[in-house]
Amino acid sequence: MPQPPRRKNVRTVVFKAFGLRAPRGKTLGEASHRELHRFLNPYEHARYPTRMAGDKTKLPMEFRRGWSLTLEKILNILNDRELAKRVATDPNTRTEFKKALQEALFERGIRAYEEEWAHLKGKDIAERVVGRAQPQKIGKKTVKPTPWLANEFNARLALLDVRKGISKLKKGQYYTILDIGAGAGGTILPIVERLSPQERSKLRILLVDIMSAGLKEAKEALKKLGLSENQIITVRGNIATMLRYEKLKQYLGKIDLVTSGAAIHHTPDVTPIFKAVYNLLKRGGVFCFWDWGHAAWRAPNLKVAPKGAKVDKTGQYWEKGLHEKEAGPEEAFISRGRTRGIHPAYWAPTELQGVKMMFKIWISLLGYPKGEQQRFVKWFDERVKKGAPINFLEYLKRLEKKKPEFESPFLFWEGHKPPELYQDALMKVGFISERKRPFTIYSTESPLLYQIKIRK
């Protein structure tokens, strides 16, 4: 008797289409379903600077709707009639496909970040990552970049807990700090520098990052501050999957302080990172970090909501009194009001300010002079005044014929989340409840960069 045809494994089909079943030597572009890759990375072969847009899967999970990363859209691109029929007629298959799709988007987002950073040269990292985050002498003035100021503020915010924890140690014990996305040590060094030699001798530092060159540099800098080889543990790996590494697993429930600077957004879903941090921290341990956050990547087309309207946390709709409006395909709203989630006693920008600043900075990061920034601001303000959608990628096409001062190696579709979405993730993993909110403020006057401190 003939056997019925074997059904395809849904997860295998999805992961293969996303390029996640191929050997690590192959790029996502080489390994993915051709049409799906073209949809996820539509500007890959465009002229500079538009091609620096990067992979859609790097965007935050919450913003997927605005970029058409839906179950139906992906299913249509795959053009698999058998699978489409099963998804349409069998609720279990639909659930299985939805779960596989979410997991594939997350895994591909991780791989997309790894590919971006893996191809960078040491010079790129030194100039664009480390160099831009250090004070620079311009004429007679010393200019302190906002990332440097944020690291300094983060150190001051963490220091009271560090010193208090060290003072309570018994003989032979260490105060253990985990720095995630350590880079070249920009976040951990300001903390250690403020401690006395005796206090430094009681530290154990764990550094996690995907860049081996950065880890080496951070380790050498810590040694110059007096730490010994056995006080520093480096883990080269992706912070989104920290607990896959045996070196870190042994520290479950043993970490006193977890810190980070401008790193956590390098994953499409921060929830696994926050869950790992929660599990690694001791009871009473502290999580103290800063990151970029704004609403610029909610959708390709951003619309400014009316004055006084309340916009939901992902920009899908606004409401004002009895009036409300839902965003259309490829659209999202941004608010004219104060960014939510910030401590009420402190300054907070509007979502509109954050979006404008983010795009303006990217004109500079892509290598264009101040004149181009000013032209962009004028264009942006005119669009807001007219009530027209703001599409940054469409604007970048104007720059394709203009020669930049340098060509940036970095892609700019990233997972920058507004503060409220980070707080949602912290709540989801058990850090906070409805009544207990983290201390969240903008640690500089930049409308892009905020600080969070929370105790387990």
N, C-alpha and C positions, 0 to 999 in steps of 0.2 A: 504493500500500500504506500503510495507516494507521501512523503512528509510535507506538511504545509511550509511555505517559505518562511525562513527565519526573520523575525522582526529586527530592525536596526535598533541598537542601543542608543537611546536619545542623547545621553550625556556624551557618548563617544562621537556621535555625529556633530554635535554642537562644538565640542572642544577641538575636533579636527578642523572644522570650518574656521575657527578663530585662530588657527595656527599653533595650538597648544599641545599637539600630539607629536610634533616633529622634534628631531634632535636639537639640542641647544645651539648647535653650530649654525642652524638656519635662522634667518631673520623672520620676523612676523610677516613681512611682505612676501617672502619666498614660500612660507609654509601655509598661509591662509587661503581660504576660498577667494578667488580673484575678485569677484563682484563685492563680496563682503569687505575685503580689505580696502577696495576703492571707496566704499561708503564710509568706513571708519577713518580713513586717512585720505580725504578727497583732494587735499592740496599738496600731496607728496611730490608731484612733478610740476608744480606751479613755479613761476619765477620768484626769486627772492624779492621781498621778504615774506610774501604770502605763503610760501612753502613751509615756513617755520611754525605753521599752525599745529601740526602734530596729530596724534591719535585721539579720537573722540573718547575712547575708553579711559583716558586719564582724567576725565572730568568727574566731579563728585557724583555719587550715585543719585543724590537728590535732584540733580539737574537733568537727568537722562531724558525726561519727557520732552523738554524743550529742544533736544537735539535729535528727536525721532528714533531714539534707541529703544523701541518698543518691541514686544513679542511679535506682533503682526508684521512689522517692518522687516525684522530679521528673517522671519519665516518666508516672507515673500522674496527676499534676496536669495535665500538658499535654493529656492525653486525645486523643492523636493516634494513631489505630489503625494507620495505615500505618507511622509511625515506630516504634511499639511492636513491630509484627510484624517489621520489619527488624532492630531491636535484639535481639529474641529469637532470630532465625533466622540472622543473619549476623554472625559474629565481628568482621569488619572494621567494620561499622556500629556495633557495640557499643563497640569501641575508639574510634572516631571520636566517638561520643556522649559517652563518658566524658571524653575530652580536651576537647571543647567545653564540657562542664559545668564542669570545673575552671577553664578559662579564663574562663568567664562569671561564675562565683562570685567569682573574683579581681577582674575588671573591675567588677562590680557593687559589690563591697566598696569599691573605690577611689571609685566614683561616690557611694556612700552617705555616705562621709566628706566628700567635697567638698560635697555638698548640705547636710549638717549645718552645716559651717563657713561656707558661702556665705551662709546666711540669717541668721547672727548679726549683731547690731548692734555698733558700736564699743564701746558701753557694756557689752555682755555680755562682750566680750573683755577690756576694761580691768578690770572688776570680778571676773570669774570666772577668767580666765587669768592676767593680769599681776598683778592686785592680790593674789590668794591666794598668789602665789609670792614676795611681798616681805615683809620683816620688818614687823610691825605693833605699834604701841604700844598696849598694853592696860593702862590705869592707869599705874603707874610701871614696869611691866615691858615689855621688848621681846620679842615672841614671834617666833621664827625658824621659818617653815614648813619642813617636810621637803624640798620641792622646792628651796628656796633653799639649804638645807644641802647637798643633793646637787650643785647647781651649783658651790658653793664647793669641795666635795671633788673634783669632776671637774676643776676648774681646777688644784688642787694636784697631782693625779695626772698631768695633761698637761704641767705647766709645765717639768719637768726636760727633757723631750724638745724642747719649744719653744725654750727658751734654748740648749740644746746645738745644735739645728739652725740657729738664727740665728747663733750664733758661728762656724759653718763656712761661711757664705755668702760668695761672692766679690762684688766690686763690681758693682752693677746687678742682683743676684739678689734674689728675694723668698722668704720662708718662707710657703708657701701653706696656709691652713686652710679647710676646708669645714665649715660648720655646717648640718646637715640638720634641717629642722623648726625653723628659727631663731626663730620667734615674734617677740617683741619684743627678743630678744638676751639672754635670761636665762642661757644657757649660754656664749655666746662672750664676753660682757662681763667676767665674773670672770677669764677668762684674760688678756685684753688689759689690764685694770686693773693686773695684777700686774707688767707689763713696764715698763721704763724708756722714756722718749720716744725714745731712740735705737733701742731694740729694736722699738718700735711702727712706726718709719719703714721697717722692713724686712719688714713683713707684707703679705700679700695675703689678703683675706678674701672667701670666697664664701658667700653666704647663700641657702638654698633654703627656701621655705615657700609654702603655698597662700594665706596672708593677706597681701594687699598692705599693709594698715595696719600689721601687725606688722613687715614688712620695712622700711617707711619709718621706723618708730620705732627699729629696731635700727641702721639706717644713720646716723640723726641722732646716736644715742648714741655710735657709733664715731667720728664726726667730732669730737664734743666731747672725745674722748680723744686727738685729734691726727691721726687718719688722714685722708688726702686722698681726694678723690672717686675718683681712679683706683686707689686701694687696695681699694675696696669694690665687689664685683660682686653684684648681687641677681638671683635667678631666681625668678619667681613660678610655681610649679608643684607638682605632687604628688611627694612624695619617693619614692613607690612606682614611679614611672616616670622617674626622674632623667635617664637617658641618652637620653630622647627630646628633650632640650633641647640645641640647638647650643652654647649658652654653656658647658655642662658637658662636652660631648663633647671640646672642644679641650683639656681638662685630664686626659685619660686618661693614667694613669701619672705625673702631675706633682704630685699633692697630697701634702703632708708629714704633715698631721694631719687626721683627720675626727673631728668631735665631734657630740654630740647629747644632748638632754635631754628625756625624756618625749614623744618624737615617733615613734619607730620602730614602736610598737604601732598607729599609725594606718594599718594596712594588714592585710588578712586573711592575707597571706603575706609574711614578712620576707625570704625567700630572695632575691628580686630586688633588694631594697635592699642586702643584704650583698654580693651579686655586683657591683653597681654600685660600692660602696665599695671592694671588692677591686681592681677594674679602674682606679679613679681614683687609688688610692694608689701612691706610689713603692715600690720594693723597700726594705723597712726602715721604711716609713711606719707611723704609729700610728693605730689606731681606738680612741677613748676615749669611752664614752657611758654614760648611765644610763637606766633605764626602770622602769615599773611591772611587776610580775609576781606572779601568784598563780594559784590553780586554781579561782577562783570561777565561771568561765564554761564549765567542762567540759561541763555539761549542765544542763537546767532543774532536774532533781532530783539533788541531791548526797547521797551516802551516806558516812558515815564508816566507814572500814575498821577491823577489829579492831586492838587495840594489838599492835605488833610485826609486823603484816602489811606486806609490801612492795607498794606500788601502782605500776602501770606509769605511764609519763610522761604519758599522756593520760587516765588514770583508767578505762580499759576493764575492768581486772580487778585483783584482789589475790591474793597467794599468801602462805601462811604454813606452812612445813614441807610436809606432804603435802596440805594443804588449799588450794584456790583457788576463786575465784568470779568470774564474769563479770557485768558490769553489764547490766541490762535496757534496754529501749527508753526513750529520754529520760532515762537515768540515767548517772552516773559516780561513781567513788569518789574520796575524798580521804583522805590519809594523816594519821595522828597523829604521824608521824616527821618528822625534820629535812628541810627542803627540799634536794633534791639539786642539785649543780652549783656550790655555794659552796665557796670555799677552806676546807679543813679546819681551819685555824688560827683562823677567824673565826666569829662568832656567825651562826646561821641560824635562822629561825623554823620552825615546823611548817606543813605545808600547811593544817591546820585553823586555825591562828592567822591566816594570811594571808586565808583565805576570810572568817572572822569580821570581821576588820578592814576588808576591802574593802566588805562589805555595810553595816557600821556607818557607814563614812564616806559611803557613798552616801545613807543616810538624811539626813545633814547636808547633802550637796551638793544634794539635792533640796529643801532649804529648811525642813526640820523641826527643831525645837529639841532640846536635849539629852535632855529627858524621853522623846522618841520613840526616840532612840538607845538609852537604857537599857531601854525596853520591848522593843525589838528584840533586844538582847543576852540578855535573860531568855528570850524566845521561842526564840532560837537555842540557848542552853544546854539548854533543856528538850528540844528536838528531838534534840540530840546524846545526851543522857542516855537518852532512850527508844529511840534507834536509828532514829528516823523520818527520812524524806527532808527535806532543806532546799530549799525552793523560794522564792527571793527574790521572784519576781513574784507568787506567791500572797500573800506577806506584804504586798506593796505595796498590794494591793487593800483592806487594812484601813485604809490611810491616805487612800483616795479621798474620804472624807467629812470629813476633817480639813483645815483651812486651813493651808497652809505659811506661813512668814514671808516667803518669796519663791518664785517658780516658776522653777526652773532651765531654761535653754534647751538644755541639753546632754543627749544621749542616752547611755545607759550600757552598751549591749552593745558592747564593744570588744575589741581583740586582745591584751589583756594576757597575756604568756606567762611561765611559770616559767623560771628561768635555764637549766635543762637543755635546753629547746626552742630557746632562742637559741643555745646552744652547738652543738646539732645543725645548725642552719642555717649557723653559721660554718664548721663542718666540711665541710658539703656544698659550699660555694663555694671551699674551698681554704685558708681562714685557718689552720685547725688540723688536727692529726692525732690519732690515738688517744693518742699519747704526749705531745703538746704541747697543754696546756689553757690557756685564757685566765685572767688574774687576775680573779676574780669574787668580790665581797663585797657585803654590805649596808653601804652607806656611811653610813646613819643607823640608828637603832634601830627604824625603821619596818619591819614585816614585809612591806611592799609594794614597796620601792624598792631596787634593787640596781645595782651598778656593774660594768662590764666594760671591761677594757683588753687589747688584743691587737695584736701587731706583725705586719706582712705579711712 
